Amino acid sequence: LLPRRARGGFPIKLLNYMEAGCAIVARAGIADPLVHDRSGWLVAEDAAPAVWADAVRALLADRAHAARLGENARAALVAEHAPAALARRLLDHIASLSRSSS
């Protein structure tokens, strides 16, 4: 579960869950890299506790679905947030800044 309410940054708990390939239930808008029912189970920002409980119960009842969500979350992390990809984007950004200041 990622019940975090505050926006901004990249929640380290989310990163850890994604890396571990866990099925994640998170508040929509907090877990930006996740897509509902593809790489995570997203609930509305104002979801009641019963909605969170229903999501957990559904994933516990369908372990194959939970496993797919976890695998897809890990794949999203590797594709979008792997160190090599982040370094490449940072270097591209630095290069664009140096071109614009010339």
All heavy atoms as an XYZ file, in Angstrom:
757
protein
N       0.836     -1.185      0.000
C       0.000      0.000      0.000
C       0.876      1.242      0.000
O       1.885      1.299      0.699
C      -0.883      0.046      1.241
C      -1.979     -0.983      1.349
C      -2.696     -0.844      2.680
C      -2.946     -0.882      0.210
N       0.461      2.227     -0.796
C       1.135      3.524     -0.804
C       0.068      4.591     -0.557
O      -0.454      5.202     -1.490
C       1.842      3.757     -2.143
C       2.649      5.030     -2.244
C       3.831      5.002     -1.288
C       3.126      5.233     -3.657
N      -0.292      4.817      0.719
C      -1.367      5.746      1.038
C      -0.929      7.213      1.086
O      -1.695      8.064      1.507
C      -1.836      5.269      2.410
C      -0.618      4.699      3.032
C       0.158      4.080      1.898
N       0.276      7.496      0.666
C       0.809      8.861      0.703
C      -0.168      9.854      0.075
O      -0.776      9.591     -0.954
C       2.133      8.873     -0.057
C       2.777     10.211     -0.152
C       4.066     10.099     -0.941
N       4.630     11.414     -1.177
C       5.873     11.624     -1.487
N       6.702     10.624     -1.618
N       6.308     12.835     -1.695
N      -0.286     11.022      0.678
C      -1.179     12.069      0.175
C      -0.416     13.207     -0.487
O      -0.919     13.852     -1.385
C      -2.011     12.654      1.311
C      -3.000     11.686      1.894
C      -3.735     12.339      3.058
N      -4.558     11.383      3.753
C      -5.831     11.155      3.462
N      -6.412     11.820      2.508
N      -6.518     10.270      4.143
N       0.786     13.476     -0.009
C       1.555     14.625     -0.498
C       2.135     14.355     -1.880
O       2.711     13.304     -2.125
C       2.679     14.941      0.478
N       1.959     15.321     -2.754
C       2.529     15.225     -4.097
C       3.958     15.748     -4.075
O       4.368     16.442     -3.181
C       1.720     16.058     -5.079
C       0.342     15.508     -5.305
C      -0.405     16.389     -6.302
N      -1.713     15.875     -6.539
C      -2.031     15.090     -7.559
N      -1.130     14.759     -8.427
N      -3.258     14.657     -7.706
N       4.667     15.427     -5.128
C       6.025     15.932     -5.279
C       7.059     14.874     -4.981
O       6.872     14.022     -4.125
N       8.130     14.929     -5.741
C       9.192     13.957     -5.549
C       8.791     12.583     -6.025
O       7.755     12.385     -6.639
N       9.636     11.640     -5.754
C       9.374     10.249     -6.112
C       9.409      9.460     -4.815
O      10.468      9.321     -4.206
C      10.453      9.741     -7.089
C      10.081      8.475     -7.776
C       9.553      8.504     -9.051
C      10.240      7.255     -7.153
C       9.202      7.330     -9.705
C       9.894      6.080     -7.788
C       9.375      6.119     -9.074
N       8.268      8.983     -4.355
C       8.225      8.268     -3.069
C       9.182      7.073     -3.058
O       9.091      6.194     -3.908
C       6.774      7.800     -2.957
C       6.009      8.625     -3.927
C       6.971      9.010     -5.014
N      10.115      7.053     -2.141
C      11.091      5.968     -2.060
C      10.402      4.628     -1.825
O      10.846      3.596     -2.327
C      12.173      6.268     -0.997
C      13.401      5.390     -1.218
C      11.654      6.087      0.404
C      14.206      5.772     -2.402
N       9.298      4.640     -1.081
C       8.539      3.403     -0.866
C       8.037      2.858     -2.204
O       8.107      1.654     -2.455
C       7.367      3.663      0.082
C       6.604      2.401      0.457
C       5.430      2.713      1.352
C       5.918      2.921      2.763
N       4.816      2.942      3.738
N       7.564      3.747     -3.076
C       7.098      3.324     -4.396
C       8.249      2.708     -5.181
O       8.099      1.651     -5.797
C       6.499      4.513     -5.154
C       6.058      4.231     -6.587
C       4.985      3.155     -6.631
C       5.560      5.517     -7.239
N       9.386      3.353     -5.171
C      10.565      2.835     -5.863
C      10.913      1.439     -5.359
O      11.157      0.518     -6.153
C      11.742      3.790     -5.659
C      13.065      3.366     -6.247
C      13.015      3.409     -7.765
C      14.170      4.265     -5.742
N      10.913      1.270     -4.054
C      11.232     -0.042     -3.476
C      10.212     -1.105     -3.884
O      10.583     -2.235     -4.211
C      11.312      0.045     -1.951
C      12.505      0.838     -1.483
O      13.495      0.977     -2.188
N      12.411      1.386     -0.286
N       8.943     -0.760     -3.845
C       7.895     -1.714     -4.233
C       8.028     -2.091     -5.703
O       7.883     -3.259     -6.072
C       6.502     -1.134     -4.002
C       6.085     -0.968     -2.567
C       5.006     -0.157     -2.256
C       6.741     -1.593     -1.517
C       4.584      0.014     -0.948
C       6.328     -1.423     -0.209
C       5.248     -0.613      0.067
O       4.830     -0.445      1.368
N       8.280     -1.095     -6.550
C       8.419     -1.363     -7.985
C       9.624     -2.263     -8.242
O       9.540     -3.213     -9.011
C       8.542     -0.056     -8.770
C       7.273      0.762     -8.780
S       7.477      2.362     -9.588
C       7.445      1.862    -11.325
N      10.734     -1.960     -7.602
C      11.945     -2.761     -7.794
C      11.732     -4.201     -7.354
O      12.224     -5.142     -7.978
C      13.108     -2.148     -7.034
C      14.417     -2.893     -7.258
C      15.583     -2.257     -6.552
O      15.394     -1.601     -5.509
O      16.707     -2.427     -7.043
N      10.974     -4.394     -6.289
C      10.703     -5.741     -5.776
C       9.659     -6.483     -6.602
O       9.451     -7.680     -6.398
C      10.249     -5.656     -4.321
N       9.001     -5.792     -7.529
C       7.975     -6.437     -8.345
C       6.707     -6.733     -7.574
O       6.007     -7.701     -7.864
N       6.422     -5.896     -6.585
C       5.217     -6.073     -5.767
C       3.995     -5.469     -6.459
O       4.114     -4.468     -7.145
C       5.387     -5.373     -4.425
S       6.650     -6.075     -3.388
N       2.850     -6.073     -6.222
C       1.597     -5.440     -6.642
C       1.394     -4.234     -5.737
O       1.539     -4.336     -4.517
C       0.442     -6.412     -6.508
N       1.084     -3.097     -6.318
C       1.004     -1.848     -5.572
C      -0.414     -1.297     -5.632
O      -0.997     -1.206     -6.717
C       1.980     -0.813     -6.163
C       3.406     -1.358     -6.130
C       1.875      0.522     -5.432
C       4.383     -0.591     -7.004
N      -0.933     -0.926     -4.479
C      -2.190     -0.185     -4.385
C      -1.790      1.210     -3.927
O      -1.170      1.369     -2.880
C      -3.174     -0.825     -3.382
C      -4.445      0.011     -3.286
C      -3.492     -2.262     -3.782
N      -2.110      2.211     -4.750
C      -1.659      3.573     -4.454
C      -2.740      4.580     -4.797
O      -3.639      4.319     -5.590
C      -0.393      3.888     -5.245
N      -2.586      5.736     -4.207
C      -3.476      6.857     -4.473
C      -3.151      7.426     -5.864
O      -1.989      7.680     -6.178
C      -3.244      7.924     -3.400
C      -4.356      8.911     -3.223
C      -4.040      9.870     -2.082
N      -3.795      9.226     -0.793
C      -4.742      8.832      0.043
N      -5.999      9.014     -0.240
N      -4.434      8.271      1.196
N      -4.158      7.601     -6.699
C      -3.957      8.185     -8.027
C      -3.348      9.567     -7.878
O      -3.675     10.308     -6.952
C      -5.288      8.266     -8.770
N      -2.439      9.896     -8.751
C      -1.791     11.196     -8.711
C      -0.524     11.218     -7.882
O       0.257     12.148     -7.962
N      -0.301     10.187     -7.095
C       0.913     10.087     -6.284
C       1.911      9.153     -6.951
O       3.102      9.370     -6.911
C       0.583      9.579     -4.855
C      -0.333     10.565     -4.148
C       1.836      9.315     -4.056
C       0.251     11.945     -3.935
N       1.402      8.133     -7.581
C       2.249      7.110     -8.198
C       2.236      7.294     -9.715
O       1.730      6.453    -10.451
C       1.759      5.729     -7.790
N       2.804      8.390    -10.164
C       2.740      8.751    -11.583
C       3.209      7.674    -12.561
O       2.624      7.540    -13.626
C       3.512     10.045    -11.836
C       2.825     11.250    -11.229
O       1.597     11.199    -11.027
O       3.523     12.230    -10.943
N       4.242      6.900    -12.239
C       4.670      5.921    -13.238
C       3.708      4.749    -13.405
O       3.827      3.993    -14.360
C       6.020      5.429    -12.731
C       6.165      5.896    -11.348
C       5.136      6.953    -11.098
N       2.749      4.601    -12.500
C       1.839      3.457    -12.572
C       0.598      3.771    -13.396
O       0.098      4.886    -13.386
C       1.413      3.040    -11.165
C       2.533      2.632    -10.213
C       1.949      2.225     -8.869
C       3.386      1.528    -10.798
N       0.127      2.750    -14.089
C      -1.108      2.837    -14.866
C      -2.093      1.859    -14.241
O      -1.759      0.682    -14.031
C      -0.848      2.471    -16.350
C      -2.146      2.453    -17.136
C       0.173      3.417    -16.960
N      -3.292      2.362    -13.943
C      -4.279      1.521    -13.267
C      -4.547      0.239    -14.044
O      -4.767      0.254    -15.246
C      -5.599      2.275    -13.049
C      -6.625      1.412    -12.383
N      -6.488      0.957    -11.087
C      -7.774      0.874    -12.844
C      -7.524      0.199    -10.775
N      -8.317      0.134    -11.827
N      -4.509     -0.853    -13.325
C      -4.790     -2.206    -13.800
C      -3.790     -2.689    -14.850
O      -4.003     -3.693    -15.498
C      -6.215     -2.334    -14.326
C      -6.717     -3.766    -14.206
O      -6.295     -4.465    -13.264
O      -7.504     -4.187    -15.069
N      -2.703     -1.967    -14.988
C      -1.616     -2.435    -15.851
C      -0.350     -2.647    -15.021
O       0.276     -3.688    -15.108
C      -1.355     -1.442    -16.972
C      -0.268     -1.895    -17.895
C      -0.199     -1.055    -19.127
N       0.980     -1.418    -19.872
C       1.562     -0.640    -20.731
N       1.068      0.548    -20.983
N       2.637     -1.035    -21.364
N       0.011     -1.639    -14.230
C       1.211     -1.759    -13.406
C       0.936     -1.421    -11.940
O       1.860     -1.339    -11.145
C       2.317     -0.857    -13.954
O       1.856      0.468    -14.108
N      -0.311     -1.218    -11.617
C      -0.694     -0.933    -10.241
C      -2.201     -0.838    -10.123
O      -2.911     -0.860    -11.122
N      -2.652     -0.757     -8.892
C      -4.085     -0.566     -8.629
C      -4.202      0.810     -8.010
O      -3.771      1.036     -6.887
C      -4.582     -1.628     -7.664
C      -6.071     -1.656     -7.502
C      -6.875     -0.622     -7.119
C      -6.926     -2.760     -7.712
N      -8.174     -1.017     -7.063
C      -8.240     -2.334     -7.437
C      -6.718     -4.078     -8.104
C      -9.326     -3.176     -7.535
C      -7.807     -4.910     -8.200
C      -9.093     -4.471     -7.924
N      -4.748      1.738     -8.775
C      -4.851      3.115     -8.307
C      -6.253      3.389     -7.793
O      -7.245      3.010     -8.425
C      -4.506      4.082     -9.439
C      -3.117      3.885    -10.054
C      -2.883      4.883    -11.183
C      -2.039      3.992     -9.009
N      -6.311      4.046     -6.640
C      -7.595      4.434     -6.056
C      -7.692      5.958     -6.106
O      -6.681      6.660     -6.203
C      -7.747      3.926     -4.602
C      -7.680      2.405     -4.557
C      -6.700      4.523     -3.686
N      -8.901      6.465     -6.051
C      -9.123      7.913     -6.097
C      -8.421      8.586     -4.921
O      -8.221      7.985     -3.862
C     -10.624      8.219     -6.050
N      -8.071      9.836     -5.129
C      -7.357     10.574     -4.083
C      -8.151     10.652     -2.785
O      -7.579     10.699     -1.713
C      -6.983     11.962     -4.582
C      -5.900     11.892     -5.642
C      -5.301     13.226     -5.972
O      -5.176     14.068     -5.065
O      -4.953     13.422     -7.144
N      -9.474     10.652     -2.891
C     -10.312     10.747     -1.694
C     -10.966      9.402     -1.334
O     -11.976      9.366     -0.646
C     -11.390     11.814     -1.899
C     -12.298     11.511     -3.078
O     -11.997     10.579     -3.870
O     -13.312     12.217     -3.229
N     -10.345      8.307     -1.778
C     -10.924      6.976     -1.546
C     -11.055      6.673     -0.053
O     -10.147      6.939      0.732
C     -10.070      5.910     -2.222
N     -12.170      6.107      0.275
C     -12.430      5.697      1.658
C     -11.612      4.439      1.985
O     -11.214      3.705      1.080
C     -13.921      5.398      1.827
N     -11.384      4.184      3.251
C     -10.639      2.978      3.641
C     -11.218      1.692      3.050
O     -10.469      0.774      2.710
C     -10.734      2.985      5.169
C     -10.853      4.437      5.519
C     -11.701      5.027      4.413
N     -12.532      1.630      2.897
C     -13.150      0.426      2.327
C     -12.690      0.177      0.895
O     -12.554     -0.981      0.476
C     -14.672      0.544      2.373
N     -12.423      1.230      0.145
C     -11.945      1.086     -1.235
C     -10.543      0.475     -1.240
O     -10.233     -0.407     -2.046
C     -11.961      2.450     -1.962
C     -11.323      2.354     -3.333
C     -13.386      2.985     -2.055
N      -9.698      0.940     -0.323
C      -8.354      0.374     -0.195
C      -8.442     -1.106      0.179
O      -7.739     -1.941     -0.399
C      -7.559      1.129      0.872
C      -7.194      2.516      0.478
C      -7.979      3.627      0.575
C      -5.959      2.961     -0.071
N      -7.291      4.727      0.121
C      -6.046      4.344     -0.274
C      -4.772      2.315     -0.394
C      -5.008      5.097     -0.803
C      -3.720      3.059     -0.914
C      -3.850      4.433     -1.119
N      -9.304     -1.417      1.125
C      -9.465     -2.802      1.571
C      -9.971     -3.683      0.436
O      -9.499     -4.819      0.262
C     -10.419     -2.861      2.762
N     -10.916     -3.180     -0.358
C     -11.435     -3.943     -1.496
C     -10.330     -4.234     -2.500
O     -10.263     -5.331     -3.065
C     -12.575     -3.191     -2.182
C     -13.844     -3.159     -1.358
O     -13.968     -3.942     -0.396
O     -14.724     -2.322     -1.675
N      -9.468     -3.261     -2.745
C      -8.361     -3.455     -3.685
C      -7.420     -4.549     -3.185
O      -7.026     -5.445     -3.947
C      -7.610     -2.146     -3.880
N      -7.085     -4.498     -1.917
C      -6.190     -5.509     -1.344
C      -6.838     -6.884     -1.403
O      -6.205     -7.870     -1.803
C      -5.796     -5.139      0.102
C      -5.060     -6.283      0.777
C      -4.947     -3.871      0.104
N      -8.122     -6.962     -1.045
C      -8.826     -8.249     -1.087
C      -8.861     -8.805     -2.515
O      -8.653    -10.000     -2.729
C     -10.246     -8.107     -0.548
C     -10.322     -8.214      0.958
C     -11.760     -8.387      1.427
N     -12.539     -7.163      1.294
C     -12.588     -6.207      2.206
N     -11.908     -6.321      3.325
N     -13.316     -5.129      2.022
N      -9.096     -7.942     -3.499
C      -9.146     -8.396     -4.889
C      -7.795     -8.959     -5.332
O      -7.737     -9.995     -6.011
C      -9.568     -7.239     -5.805
N      -6.715     -8.300     -4.943
C      -5.388     -8.789     -5.328
C      -5.018    -10.068     -4.587
O      -4.366    -10.945     -5.154
C      -4.338     -7.701     -5.107
C      -4.470     -6.503     -6.050
C      -3.494     -5.407     -5.657
C      -4.260     -6.926     -7.497
N      -5.430    -10.176     -3.340
C      -5.172    -11.419     -2.607
C      -5.971    -12.579     -3.194
O      -5.509    -13.725     -3.185
C      -5.512    -11.240     -1.127
C      -4.541    -10.373     -0.333
C      -5.088    -10.117      1.081
C      -3.157    -10.991     -0.273
N      -7.145    -12.295     -3.719
C      -7.995    -13.332     -4.300
C      -7.510    -13.761     -5.681
O      -7.781    -14.882     -6.113
C      -9.440    -12.844     -4.390
N      -6.797    -12.881     -6.373
C      -6.318    -13.182     -7.729
C      -4.810    -12.956     -7.769
O      -4.329    -11.912     -8.192
C      -7.036    -12.294     -8.744
C      -6.735    -12.673    -10.190
O      -5.799    -13.463    -10.423
O      -7.429    -12.148    -11.081
N      -4.082    -13.951     -7.298
C      -2.619    -13.839     -7.196
C      -1.961    -13.660     -8.563
O      -0.934    -13.002     -8.666
C      -2.037    -15.060     -6.485
C      -2.487    -15.223     -5.049
C      -1.952    -14.102     -4.190
N      -2.351    -14.279     -2.809
C      -1.584    -14.059     -1.788
N      -0.369    -13.621     -1.948
N      -2.042    -14.238     -0.569
N      -2.549    -14.241     -9.609
C      -1.973    -14.079    -10.957
C      -2.066    -12.614    -11.389
O      -1.116    -12.073    -11.973
C      -2.687    -14.991    -11.953
N      -3.184    -11.990    -11.111
C      -3.357    -10.564    -11.432
C      -2.362     -9.726    -10.637
O      -1.712     -8.829    -11.179
C      -4.793    -10.150    -11.128
C      -5.122     -8.755    -11.541
N      -6.123     -8.044    -10.956
C      -4.583     -7.921    -12.466
C      -6.194     -6.843    -11.495
N      -5.262     -6.744    -12.415
N      -2.214    -10.019     -9.369
C      -1.254     -9.301     -8.526
C       0.161     -9.470     -9.066
O       0.934     -8.508     -9.128
C      -1.352     -9.792     -7.084
N       0.500    -10.684     -9.473
C       1.843    -10.943    -10.016
C       2.073    -10.148    -11.299
O       3.156     -9.584    -11.500
C       2.030    -12.434    -10.264
N       1.064    -10.086    -12.170
C       1.193     -9.300    -13.415
C       1.406     -7.826    -13.101
O       2.247     -7.164    -13.728
C      -0.047     -9.470    -14.294
C      -0.043    -10.728    -15.121
C      -1.152    -10.724    -16.175
N      -2.475    -10.473    -15.637
C      -3.257    -11.391    -15.079
N      -2.848    -12.636    -14.977
N      -4.449    -11.074    -14.626
N       0.638     -7.297    -12.156
C       0.812     -5.890    -11.786
C       2.229     -5.642    -11.273
O       2.861     -4.647    -11.635
C      -0.214     -5.476    -10.732
C      -1.675     -5.418    -11.156
C      -2.549     -4.983     -9.978
C      -1.870     -4.499    -12.337
N       2.725     -6.540    -10.437
C       4.070     -6.402     -9.903
C       5.135     -6.474    -10.985
O       6.076     -5.666    -11.013
N       4.993     -7.426    -11.893
C       5.949     -7.553    -12.999
C       5.934     -6.306    -13.875
O       6.994     -5.813    -14.289
C       5.614     -8.785    -13.841
C       5.883    -10.105    -13.135
C       5.249    -11.286    -13.851
O       4.789    -11.141    -14.998
O       5.206    -12.365    -13.233
N       4.754     -5.801    -14.160
C       4.644     -4.608    -15.004
C       5.173     -3.364    -14.296
O       5.734     -2.473    -14.942
C       3.207     -4.402    -15.456
C       2.764     -5.453    -16.453
O       3.586     -6.103    -17.095
N       1.464     -5.643    -16.572
N       5.002     -3.303    -12.982
C       5.558     -2.171    -12.226
C       7.077     -2.195    -12.296
O       7.725     -1.165    -12.526
C       5.095     -2.218    -10.767
N       7.657     -3.373    -12.146
C       9.117     -3.488    -12.231
C       9.600     -3.144    -13.634
O      10.601     -2.443    -13.798
C       9.564     -4.891    -11.852
C      11.078     -4.987    -11.741
C      11.516     -6.309    -11.122
N      12.863     -6.294    -10.635
C      13.948     -6.019    -11.334
N      13.850     -5.675    -12.592
N      15.147     -6.056    -10.797
N       8.903     -3.598    -14.647
C       9.282     -3.285    -16.031
C       9.204     -1.776    -16.283
O      10.069     -1.216    -16.969
C       8.387     -4.043    -17.005
N       8.190     -1.120    -15.730
C       8.077      0.332    -15.889
C       9.247      1.038    -15.223
O       9.804      2.003    -15.753
C       6.754      0.829    -15.306
N       9.648      0.545    -14.058
C      10.793      1.129    -13.361
C      12.060      0.979    -14.192
O      12.806      1.935    -14.393
C      10.982      0.467    -11.996
C      12.204      0.917    -11.208
C      12.053      2.376    -10.778
C      12.425      0.027    -10.009
N      12.288     -0.204    -14.704
C      13.485     -0.463    -15.503
C      13.479      0.394    -16.765
O      14.490      0.994    -17.134
C      13.592     -1.962    -15.853
C      14.654     -2.217    -16.895
C      13.875     -2.764    -14.586
N      12.323      0.501    -17.414
C      12.239      1.252    -18.664
C      12.385      2.755    -18.469
O      13.032      3.432    -19.262
C      10.907      0.953    -19.364
N      11.794      3.273    -17.414
C      11.733      4.726    -17.241
C      12.698      5.291    -16.218
O      13.017      6.474    -16.269
C      10.305      5.133    -16.846
C       9.285      4.837    -17.904
C       9.511      5.623    -19.182
O       9.932      6.798    -19.101
O       9.292      5.051    -20.254
N      13.132      4.480    -15.282
C      13.905      5.020    -14.168
C      15.209      4.278    -13.910
O      15.805      4.441    -12.841
C      13.045      5.037    -12.898
C      11.813      5.856    -13.062
N      11.830      7.221    -13.032
C      10.530      5.495    -13.311
C      10.608      7.670    -13.240
N       9.804      6.646    -13.412
N      15.642      3.473    -14.859
C      16.921      2.785    -14.694
C      18.043      3.821    -14.690
O      17.953      4.845    -15.374
C      17.118      1.780    -15.825
N      19.079      3.585    -13.924
C      20.169      4.571    -13.847
C      20.732      4.982    -15.209
O      20.990      6.159    -15.430
C      21.224      3.861    -12.988
C      20.434      2.933    -12.130
C      19.295      2.474    -12.999
N      20.900      4.041    -16.109
C      21.446      4.389    -17.428
C      20.509      5.326    -18.184
O      20.960      6.293    -18.811
C      21.705      3.120    -18.242
N      19.203      5.061    -18.122
C      18.240      5.930    -18.805
C      18.204      7.315    -18.167
O      18.147      8.329    -18.869
C      16.849      5.292    -18.779
N      18.248      7.368    -16.848
C      18.259      8.663    -16.161
C      19.523      9.444    -16.488
O      19.469     10.656    -16.744
C      18.142      8.470    -14.653
C      16.806      7.951    -14.149
C      16.884      7.659    -12.660
C      15.701      8.932    -14.444
N      20.659      8.763    -16.508
C      21.920      9.432    -16.838
C      21.888      9.972    -18.267
O      22.323     11.100    -18.528
C      23.083      8.470    -16.660
N      21.350      9.189    -19.182
C      21.249      9.621    -20.585
C      20.381     10.871    -20.697
O      20.738     11.837    -21.364
C      20.692      8.473    -21.428
C      20.732      8.707    -22.913
C      20.373      7.454    -23.729
N      19.335      6.607    -23.160
C      19.556      5.457    -22.508
N      20.776      5.016    -22.321
N      18.550      4.755    -22.025
N      19.242     10.884    -20.010
C      18.360     12.059    -20.064
C      19.032     13.274    -19.424
O      18.911     14.392    -19.928
C      17.026     11.760    -19.391
C      16.158     10.824    -20.234
C      14.688     10.842    -19.827
N      14.436     10.466    -18.465
C      14.020      9.257    -18.066
N      13.852      8.298    -18.954
N      13.784      9.015    -16.803
N      19.746     13.060    -18.328
C      20.449     14.166    -17.684
C      21.528     14.729    -18.594
O      21.646     15.952    -18.753
C      21.051     13.708    -16.355
C      21.889     14.745    -15.605
C      21.043     15.971    -15.259
C      22.495     14.137    -14.362
N      22.310     13.870    -19.210
C      23.361     14.335    -20.123
C      22.772     15.057    -21.331
O      23.321     16.077    -21.779
C      24.248     13.166    -20.555
C      25.125     12.577    -19.446
C      25.818     11.312    -19.924
C      26.110     13.602    -18.928
N      21.672     14.555    -21.853
C      20.998     15.244    -22.968
C      20.532     16.630    -22.531
O      20.654     17.597    -23.282
C      19.800     14.426    -23.477
C      20.208     13.170    -24.218
O      21.404     13.044    -24.582
O      19.329     12.304    -24.420
N      20.006     16.719    -21.329
C      19.540     18.008    -20.809
C      20.709     18.975    -20.634
O      20.619     20.148    -21.017
C      18.806     17.806    -19.484
C      18.284     19.063    -18.884
N      17.284     19.798    -19.475
C      18.639     19.728    -17.766
C      17.044     20.869    -18.738
N      17.863     20.850    -17.687
N      21.799     18.496    -20.082
C      22.984     19.345    -19.907
C      23.498     19.812    -21.262
O      23.840     20.990    -21.430
C      24.073     18.591    -19.118
C      23.624     18.405    -17.665
C      25.416     19.325    -19.189
C      24.488     17.450    -16.872
N      23.523     18.922    -22.233
C      23.974     19.297    -23.581
C      23.055     20.362    -24.178
O      23.533     21.310    -24.808
C      24.034     18.060    -24.471
N      21.753     20.232    -23.972
C      20.829     21.224    -24.521
C      21.024     22.571    -23.840
O      20.904     23.615    -24.480
C      19.379     20.763    -24.416
O      18.931     20.840    -23.075
N      21.340     22.567    -22.560
C      21.605     23.828    -21.850
C      22.876     24.494    -22.368
O      22.919     25.703    -22.550
C      21.722     23.582    -20.342
C      20.459     23.153    -19.627
C      20.762     22.808    -18.177
C      19.395     24.228    -19.710
N      23.893     23.689    -22.614
C      25.148     24.277    -23.097
C      24.966     24.801    -24.519
O      25.570     25.816    -24.879
C      26.294     23.279    -23.012
O      26.088     22.184    -23.899
N      24.132     24.165    -25.332
C      23.872     24.672    -26.694
C      23.096     25.985    -26.632
O      23.336     26.892    -27.411
C      23.092     23.625    -27.512
C      23.921     22.465    -27.975
C      23.161     21.616    -28.987
N      21.934     21.050    -28.468
C      21.844     19.885    -27.858
N      22.923     19.145    -27.668
N      20.683     19.439    -27.410
N      22.143     26.075    -25.688
C      21.324     27.290    -25.617
C      22.094     28.476    -25.035
O      21.733     29.615    -25.275
C      20.059     27.027    -24.810
O      20.374     26.763    -23.464
N      23.160     28.213    -24.264
C      23.929     29.323    -23.701
C      25.041     29.769    -24.628
O      25.712     30.767    -24.363
C      24.506     28.928    -22.348
O      25.455     27.896    -22.495
N      25.266     29.053    -25.715
C      26.344     29.412    -26.651
C      25.925     30.515    -27.592
O      24.858     30.784    -27.918
C      26.756     28.208    -27.494
O      27.189     27.174    -26.673
